[in-house]
Amino acid sequence: MTKYNFTSVFALIIYPIFLIALSLNYVFDYQFGLFEGLLFVCGYYVANITVGIGLHRLWSHDSYKINKYVEFVLVILSAGTLQGPALSWASNHFKHHTHTDTDLDPHSPLKYQSKVRGFWWSHMGWMLEGEGSWKSITKVTMVKLGRNKLLRWQLKYYWELAIIMNLFVPAIVGFAIGNSLQSAYAGFLFIGLGRALQQQITFFVNSLCHFAGTKKYVKSTSGDIWWLALLLLGENYHNYHHAFPSDYRNGAKWYHFDAHKWIIYLMSLCGLAWDLNRTPKIRIEAKMSQTIEQYASLRREKLELMNIKIAELALIMQDGLKEVENTNLRKRFSYSLSKLQINLNKLTHRLNNQLKNLENSSENIVNIISKEIKKIENSWQKIYLELESQKLLVQ
């Protein structure tokens, strides 16, 4: 029987549902206008930026150094995201990068054979089951970050800070803007709701970005999904990040919409950040070439195995055709078998073209050819079973 962690269930499921219910009631009473919309957007993007430049690129990867006053602000804000203490967040992320796609990866999408279960596990399940993700600070993490007094202070007073940042600060912001109890209530609701949505979008980095996207930089389940940029502000370039985790950029190209790298860079111009780690272009290009070769080698292996399968099918069907030719079942089955052989010959030609030009082939094309082979194999099985039954009837 699955044992759930109540703290995680409350923070990730019960509390957001509570906020949604109160927000719907608010909309029925007061409507939803520009003020509420701005509060929602503010809650979402403040949490997003905090996770990206604080929990992720600063503390988990040490991709840059930061002014202590700015770090203090990030410590306070990160408690408000309800994603656990920074030391715990970083610890789980260390393990994810060290043991990607293995049993030691805390949220590996490959934990289950079922893709649906794997998606759920990598998205939220790993935090909800057992002790949850917040009681997982390792010795390695303490060696790397344990001397940081701000992070130790946040760990000690995490829940006090989390409550202040989720109950009082949003209400104060709403009251400061609208100068009424209604605006304070709106601040609590819609900043909280924006933060809750951002929480789920952050989890998509662990789930969706390990099920989809391009994989140019490293061979793993991690992928770059460009169309998530407006929601994740750069965390969506996840394959690049897995290839070069210490780079302060996730979107390496100048045109990649990576708002977090721009914020870090702007802070460096103001003297608030320094020692920005940047992967040399020559190393990126070398890694890309290596990855292309790895995928080409894997595709070659799959295509060669399929070629063997096609050859076996061709021989079996040839024997079947000879057998039919020597019986009174010729009219019934010879056309179907001949058609299957023609399709098989076309598929063989297509497969050989892919083997000759592996650089232009893709995993998608390999999967399509594999499915077509399976269709032909299934068609042959149906004809074979019918042929056997007809032979028995004739006898």
Phi and psi in degrees as a GROMACS rama.xvg file:
@    title "Ramachandran Plot"
@    xaxis  label "Phi"
@    yaxis  label "Psi"
@TYPE xy
-71.2781  130.473  THR-2
-102.101  121.565  LYS-3
-98.4324  148.704  TYR-4
-89.2567  114.605  ASN-5
-64.0894  -37.9497  PHE-6
-59.3952  -45.9683  THR-7
-66.9488  -42.2752  SER-8
-60.6894  -41.0867  VAL-9
-66.4427  -48.0461  PHE-10
-68.5026  -35.7588  ALA-11
-96.8835  -22.1655  LEU-12
-124.363  -57.0211  ILE-13
-65.0672  -48.9199  ILE-14
-63.9414  -44.2818  TYR-15
-60.55  -39.1844  PRO-16
-64.0824  -39.5177  ILE-17
-60.4605  -43.578  PHE-18
-65.4141  -39.0925  LEU-19
-63.221  -44.8665  ILE-20
-61.9314  -45.2785  ALA-21
-65.8317  -36.5806  LEU-22
-67.1673  -40.1962  SER-23
-62.6218  -41.5314  LEU-24
-64.041  -39.5498  ASN-25
-61.5201  -44.4532  TYR-26
-62.8845  -39.1165  VAL-27
-64.4187  -34.5439  PHE-28
-84.6016  -40.766  ASP-29
-121.876  -6.6958  TYR-30
72.1768  169.419  GLN-31
-114.655  115.151  PHE-32
-121.474  -164.899  GLY-33
-60.972  -40.1618  LEU-34
-59.748  -49.8251  PHE-35
-65.0165  -38.267  GLU-36
-62.9419  -41.1567  GLY-37
-66.8426  -38.1799  LEU-38
-62.2958  -43.3123  LEU-39
-61.4307  -49.3638  PHE-40
-62.3936  -41.0154  VAL-41
-60.7385  -47.3788  CYS-42
-59.9075  -41.0718  GLY-43
-65.5671  -53.0585  TYR-44
-78.4233  -28.2331  TYR-45
-64.5016  -43.4585  VAL-46
-64.6945  -41.6789  ALA-47
-60.2343  -48.8691  ASN-48
-65.6248  -38.7886  ILE-49
-60.8727  -45.1676  THR-50
-64.3498  -45.1851  VAL-51
-66.5484  -51.1409  GLY-52
-90.4153  -17.8461  ILE-53
-101.703  -77.3147  GLY-54
-57.523  -38.6599  LEU-55
-89.5087  -68.5885  HIS-56
-79.2226  -25.9341  ARG-57
-86.0228  -63.4751  LEU-58
-82.1937  -37.0158  TRP-59
-76.4568  -34.436  SER-60
-120.855  -5.56862  HIS-61
48.9613  43.6631  ASP-62
-80.8284  -6.79415  SER-63
-163.091  166.626  TYR-64
-106.84  153.916  LYS-65
-138.311  152.054  ILE-66
-60.5522  137.611  ASN-67
-63.4995  -32.1173  LYS-68
-69.4003  -39.83  TYR-69
-68.0868  -38.5093  VAL-70
-63.7038  -37.499  GLU-71
-60.6775  -42.4621  PHE-72
-61.0566  -43.12  VAL-73
-65.4452  -35.7935  LEU-74
-61.7099  -45.5638  VAL-75
-65.4339  -48.4204  ILE-76
-64.3806  -38.1569  LEU-77
-66.757  -29.8042  SER-78
-63.8549  -32.6516  ALA-79
-72.1474  -14.8062  GLY-80
-77.4569  -11.2522  THR-81
55.1202  41.1751  LEU-82
-112.207  18.9017  GLN-83
91.8025  164.443  GLY-84
-58.8465  150.698  PRO-85
-58.6952  -38.4582  ALA-86
-64.0906  -36.9171  LEU-87
-71.9255  -43.7155  SER-88
-58.4636  -48.293  TRP-89
-64.8053  -38.4043  ALA-90
-62.102  -46.5835  SER-91
-64.1631  -35.4467  ASN-92
-72.4171  -36.2512  HIS-93
-55.7797  -48.6793  PHE-94
-63.7209  -37.9545  LYS-95
-61.5712  -43.0357  HIS-96
-76.0727  -35.2278  HIS-97
-71.6144  -35.1226  THR-98
-123.586  37.2197  HIS-99
-52.5904  131.316  THR-100
65.4618  21.5445  ASP-101
-118.763  176.832  THR-102
-65.1315  -21.7403  ASP-103
-86.7284  -6.96983  LEU-104
-72.8584  119.232  ASP-105
-61.6025  -26.8309  PRO-106
-132.577  47.964  HIS-107
-65.4232  130.075  SER-108
-71.0923  -8.99865  PRO-109
-95.7946  10.1971  LEU-110
-60.8191  -35.4457  LYS-111
-119.566  151.057  TYR-112
-67.5743  -34.1841  GLN-113
-70.5632  125.641  SER-114
-66.0927  -33.4466  LYS-115
-64.7613  -47.0046  VAL-116
-66.908  -37.4955  ARG-117
-63.8843  -39.7678  GLY-118
-64.3496  -47.0725  PHE-119
-62.0531  -43.2787  TRP-120
-61.2503  -48.6086  TRP-121
-69.6923  -25.2151  SER-122
-79.9021  -55.1422  HIS-123
-139.632  -28.1778  MET-124
-53.6686  -39.0398  GLY-125
-64.9851  -23.8699  TRP-126
-88.2802  -24.3771  MET-127
-87.5837  -27.7528  LEU-128
-92.0096  152.964  GLU-129
63.0943  -135.741  GLY-130
-78.7044  -9.08716  GLU-131
79.7328  -175.525  GLY-132
-91.0486  -9.23185  SER-133
-86.702  -9.7412  TRP-134
-111.066  47.4082  LYS-135
-132.654  31.0253  SER-136
-77.723  118.949  ILE-137
-91.2901  168.674  THR-138
-64.3346  -35.3262  LYS-139
-60.2483  -42.3125  VAL-140
-63.093  -42.6238  THR-141
-67.0557  -33.4058  MET-142
-65.2101  -41.1991  VAL-143
-77.6646  -40.0043  LYS-144
-121.656  -6.55603  LEU-145
-62.9576  -21.6195  GLY-146
-80.1084  -10.6615  ARG-147
-76.1504  106.851  ASN-148
-63.8397  -32.9146  LYS-149
-64.6056  -41.1498  LEU-150
-71.3402  -36.3495  LEU-151
-67.3036  -38.1127  ARG-152
-64.9162  -42.2375  TRP-153
-63.314  -41.1644  GLN-154
-60.7762  -41.3849  LEU-155
-67.5534  -39.88  LYS-156
-113.552  30.0983  TYR-157
-56.5045  -51.9407  TYR-158
-68.7028  -34.0829  TRP-159
-62.1103  -44.6555  GLU-160
-65.7727  -41.561  LEU-161
-62.3151  -41.7736  ALA-162
-66.7956  -44.4918  ILE-163
-59.9055  -44.2466  ILE-164
-73.6254  -21.0902  MET-165
-101.963  -26.0019  ASN-166
-101.943  -47.6163  LEU-167
-93.5235  -47.7961  PHE-168
-60.2055  -46.827  VAL-169
-59.5263  -38.6167  PRO-170
-66.4594  -39.5983  ALA-171
-64.2976  -41.6057  ILE-172
-62.692  -45.7141  VAL-173
-61.5127  -42.7824  GLY-174
-66.5902  -39.8908  PHE-175
-62.2239  -32.9826  ALA-176
-83.9742  -45.3728  ILE-177
-99.2623  -15.1366  GLY-178
56.5037  41.844  ASN-179
-154.905  162.743  SER-180
-66.3313  -33.5191  LEU-181
-63.3357  -42.7776  GLN-182
-67.5593  -33.2132  SER-183
-65.646  -42.9531  ALA-184
-63.6157  -41.365  TYR-185
-62.5478  -39.9336  ALA-186
-60.962  -46.5266  GLY-187
-58.819  -45.3402  PHE-188
-71.2119  -54.5565  LEU-189
-83.7311  -29.2975  PHE-190
-67.4303  -40.1423  ILE-191
-64.183  -39.325  GLY-192
-68.3276  -39.7499  LEU-193
-62.8856  -41.3305  GLY-194
-64.0729  -39.6163  ARG-195
-67.3145  -39.5644  ALA-196
-64.5914  -42.7661  LEU-197
-61.7821  -33.8748  GLN-198
-57.6801  -47.0372  GLN-199
-67.2334  -38.4166  GLN-200
-66.3019  -37.4272  ILE-201
-58.738  -41.4275  THR-202
-64.1037  -22.5826  PHE-203
-63.2345  -23.0952  PHE-204
-63.9557  -38.8915  VAL-205
-78.2151  -29.4351  ASN-206
-100.591  -75.4404  SER-207
-58.3207  -42.0245  LEU-208
-72.8456  -1.05011  CYS-209
-112.225  8.72911  HIS-210
-120.94  -18.7941  PHE-211
-141.019  175.339  ALA-212
102.554  166.741  GLY-213
-81.0541  152.069  THR-214
-130.237  68.0905  LYS-215
-84.1484  -25.3979  LYS-216
-103.716  -29.8531  TYR-217
-153.17  145.481  VAL-218
-84.9364  101.647  LYS-219
-163.205  -177.222  SER-220
-74.9694  -16.098  THR-221
-67.2391  141.547  SER-222
-137.881  155.064  GLY-223
-93.2281  120.327  ASP-224
-116.859  97.92  ILE-225
-62.6317  -34.7217  TRP-226
-75.0098  -3.62519  TRP-227
-91.1474  3.77306  LEU-228
-58.7941  -42.8886  ALA-229
-66.3735  -25.9181  LEU-230
-89.3143  -34.9192  LEU-231
-106.947  -7.8152  LEU-232
54.7871  31.5098  LEU-233
121.312  -21.6622  GLY-234
-68.6781  -12.2546  GLU-235
-73.755  -15.2021  ASN-236
-86.4795  70.3729  TYR-237
-85.591  -28.645  HIS-238
-68.2963  -43.0768  ASN-239
-59.7332  -42.5696  TYR-240
-61.9221  -38.491  HIS-241
-69.4233  -29.0692  HIS-242
-74.31  -38.2893  ALA-243
-134.471  70.3408  PHE-244
-63.3175  -24.3323  PRO-245
-88.1949  -2.29125  SER-246
-72.2871  134.31  ASP-247
-71.8605  -11.1528  TYR-248
-102.569  143.989  ARG-249
-101.692  -38.8882  ASN-250
-93.2633  101.786  GLY-251
-75.0764  -31.5212  ALA-252
-75.3694  152.343  LYS-253
-63.7196  -28.8938  TRP-254
-88.7876  -4.68189  TYR-255
-68.5193  129.059  HIS-256
-78.0001  87.3164  PHE-257
-121.587  84.0949  ASP-258
-61.9713  -31.514  ALA-259
-65.2257  -39.1032  HIS-260
-67.752  -35.0367  LYS-261
-68.0345  -39.6962  TRP-262
-62.8403  -45.8643  ILE-263
-61.5855  -43.2449  ILE-264
-64.0042  -42.1419  TYR-265
-63.4086  -38.8049  LEU-266
-62.6437  -36.5664  MET-267
-67.1781  -34.4812  SER-268
-66.7082  -29.2704  LEU-269
-90.255  0.81453  CYS-270
81.4154  10.6028  GLY-271
-91.6001  -14.2043  LEU-272
-140.925  153.162  ALA-273
-156.808  177.239  TRP-274
54.0565  47.6488  ASP-275
-71.9767  119.024  LEU-276
-77.1691  128.596  ASN-277
-135.478  121.361  ARG-278
-71.1418  128.519  THR-279
-60.0876  144.641  PRO-280
-58.3247  -39.3768  LYS-281
-63.9334  -34.2848  ILE-282
-71.5401  -37.9029  ARG-283
-61.7407  -46.6598  ILE-284
-64.581  -38.5244  GLU-285
-64.4807  -41.9543  ALA-286
-65.6212  -39.8403  LYS-287
-62.913  -42.9721  MET-288
-62.4225  -42.4302  SER-289
-62.7269  -42.6315  GLN-290
-66.6904  -41.2265  THR-291
-58.7674  -43.2553  ILE-292
-66.0194  -38.7642  GLU-293
-63.3824  -45.9411  GLN-294
-67.3194  -37.7349  TYR-295
-63.4088  -40.7093  ALA-296
-64.1484  -42.1223  SER-297
-64.8801  -42.0329  LEU-298
-65.7084  -40.1133  ARG-299
-59.2122  -44.3081  ARG-300
-61.4319  -44.49  GLU-301
-65.225  -42.9134  LYS-302
-66.2238  -38.7233  LEU-303
-66.3766  -38.258  GLU-304
-64.694  -38.1597  LEU-305
-67.3752  -35.0087  MET-306
-62.78  -41.4178  ASN-307
-63.2863  -42.247  ILE-308
-61.8953  -42.5764  LYS-309
-63.5467  -43.1649  ILE-310
-60.6979  -41.6181  ALA-311
-64.44  -43.4896  GLU-312
-61.8958  -41.2103  LEU-313
-61.516  -42.6635  ALA-314
-65.8085  -43.2543  LEU-315
-61.8141  -44.5343  ILE-316
-70.0529  -31.724  MET-317
-63.9304  -43.0561  GLN-318
-63.2955  -40.2702  ASP-319
-62.5828  -40.1186  GLY-320
-66.9099  -40.8479  LEU-321
-63.0055  -40.1909  LYS-322
-64.3924  -39.6034  GLU-323
-68.4932  -38.4724  VAL-324
-61.224  -28.4186  GLU-325
-94.0872  11.9795  ASN-326
-129.237  174.585  THR-327
-81.8285  8.56184  ASN-328
-92.8722  5.80155  LEU-329
-54.458  -49.7482  ARG-330
-60.9503  -35.3409  LYS-331
-75.848  -37.6888  ARG-332
-113.005  -21.3429  PHE-333
-62.5009  -38.1859  SER-334
-64.3394  -45.329  TYR-335
-62.3698  -42.2984  SER-336
-68.8737  -39.2664  LEU-337
-63.3455  -40.8278  SER-338
-63.7878  -41.3129  LYS-339
-62.6132  -39.5465  LEU-340
-65.6947  -39.3427  GLN-341
-61.2085  -46.5108  ILE-342
-61.1602  -38.8421  ASN-343
-66.4034  -39.9665  LEU-344
-63.9341  -40.975  ASN-345
-62.7498  -42.2092  LYS-346
-66.4846  -38.1817  LEU-347
-61.3011  -43.9398  THR-348
-62.2622  -42.6388  HIS-349
-65.7693  -42.1189  ARG-350
-64.5642  -43.0045  LEU-351
-63.4899  -35.665  ASN-352
-62.8566  -38.3308  ASN-353
-67.1184  -38.7981  GLN-354
-65.1042  -33.4593  LEU-355
-74.3922  -26.028  LYS-356
-130.422  62.2975  ASN-357
-62.2491  -30.0702  LEU-358
-64.5084  -29.5268  GLU-359
-96.3017  -1.48639  ASN-360
-86.004  160.506  SER-361
-134.859  164.883  SER-362
-59.7642  -33.1682  GLU-363
-63.7808  -43.8111  ASN-364
-64.2451  -41.9298  ILE-365
-59.3297  -43.404  VAL-366
-65.5533  -38.0568  ASN-367
-63.2159  -46.6509  ILE-368
-61.2568  -41.4143  ILE-369
-60.6801  -41.3349  SER-370
-66.9641  -38.1741  LYS-371
-66.9696  -37.7724  GLU-372
-62.2118  -42.1944  ILE-373
-62.3979  -39.3213  LYS-374
-62.5418  -45.6426  LYS-375
-63.3891  -41.9171  ILE-376
-61.4844  -42.806  GLU-377
-65.5503  -40.8032  ASN-378
-62.3134  -43.0988  SER-379
-61.7501  -41.896  TRP-380
-59.7687  -40.8953  GLN-381
-64.1898  -45.5506  LYS-382
-64.0038  -41.9538  ILE-383
-62.2556  -45.1545  TYR-384
-63.5585  -40.5538  LEU-385
-68.2634  -38.8107  GLU-386
-62.1462  -44.2944  LEU-387
-62.8154  -41.6362  GLU-388
-65.6104  -39.2142  SER-389
-66.6904  -37.1254  GLN-390
-64.5444  -38.5442  LYS-391
-64.6879  -39.5753  LEU-392
-65.5427  -41.4327  LEU-393
-63.444  -39.6448  VAL-394
